[in-house]
Amino acid sequence: MSANIHPSAIVSETAKLGEGVEIGPFCIVDGDVELGDGVRLISHVSISGHTKIGAGCVIYPHASLGHPPQDFKYKGEETWLRIGERNTIREYVTMHPGTGVGRKETVIGHDGFFMVGTHVAHDCVVGNKVVLSNHAVLGGYSVVEDQVILGGYTGVVQFCRIGRQAFVNAMSLLTKDVIPYGAAGGNYAHLEGLNLVGLKRRGHSREAIKELRTAYRLLFAEEGSFSERLEDVAGVYVNNPAVMEIVEFIRAEPKRSICMPHD
């Protein structure tokens, strides 16, 4: 089955279209764009640049993907936007490619849900099954790991990292990193505890959650320095994958500040 292109759509001869692609009214596909099998552009979608979109993605009206990044350092160099499979990209979403001074690419994983008006800036890395609620925005170079949920109108400042299965409350301003499994919120955002609802929904056992909570309390206790408590936690829970994921997340970027309780 070949692509189905509405007569009012404009599709560049250089675009590569997979089987069963649907391009609706008034869409523009310009540049070195590749649309995987079954991609649907509902209407009024604009895709440009070196952009690759994986199979099964559905993109709604007025989304803008692959146009030049909003960065004064960008000088027109060849950079990429790579979007994985089965993502839902709703109205007015914007996603920009990388810059020559950054990663040179922006990467989106699979099975994401990007609600109305969300923005993924240049050089970001977004994992699988990530949810950006309405008007949540990622600054350049942000890293959002798998299964993260950002509440509506959340702002994430450049270079921030958000660990796997973390949750950030609506209308938060995030200027520091959020640990895996953490729940953060506020302006500026602070750590509010663990994402207990998410842990339960994703099948973590009661025993695993209890042990994770105990490790959390030790890590963020008042006694001693944070670095000392981090090493204590690593020693006690060396055989606990979830706890060690938090430890390694912090160790990976020792110069980065992380959200703390009530900071």
Number of C-alpha atoms within 10 A of each C-alpha: 9 11 16 14 16 15 11 14 17 17 19 14 11 12 18 15 21 18 15 17 22 22 27 22 18 19 24 21 26 20 19 18 24 21 25 21 21 21 25 22 28 20 22 22 24 21 27 23 21 21 26 23 24 22 22 21 24 19 26 21 21 21 24 22 28 27 20 20 21 14 12 7 11 17 12 10 12 14 24 27 26 21 23 21 21 20 25 19 26 21 22 22 25 23 28 29 30 30 27 17 11 16 17 18 23 28 24 25 21 21 19 25 19 26 21 22 21 26 23 28 23 32 29 30 22 26 22 20 20 25 22 27 20 21 22 26 23 28 18 25 23 23 22 28 21 21 22 26 24 30 20 21 19 26 24 27 18 19 18 23 27 29 24 23 23 26 28 29 18 20 19 22 22 25 20 22 28 29 26 26 25 25 24 28 22 17 12 16 27 24 21 18 17 21 17 17 10 19 18 12 8 11 10 13 10 11 9 15 17 12 14 20 16 13 23 17 12 16 21 16 13 10 10 9 11 14 13 12 18 19 13 15 21 20 11 11 17 13 10 14 11 16 24 17 17 24 20 15 19 21 13 10 12 11 8 14 14 20 22 17 13 10 9
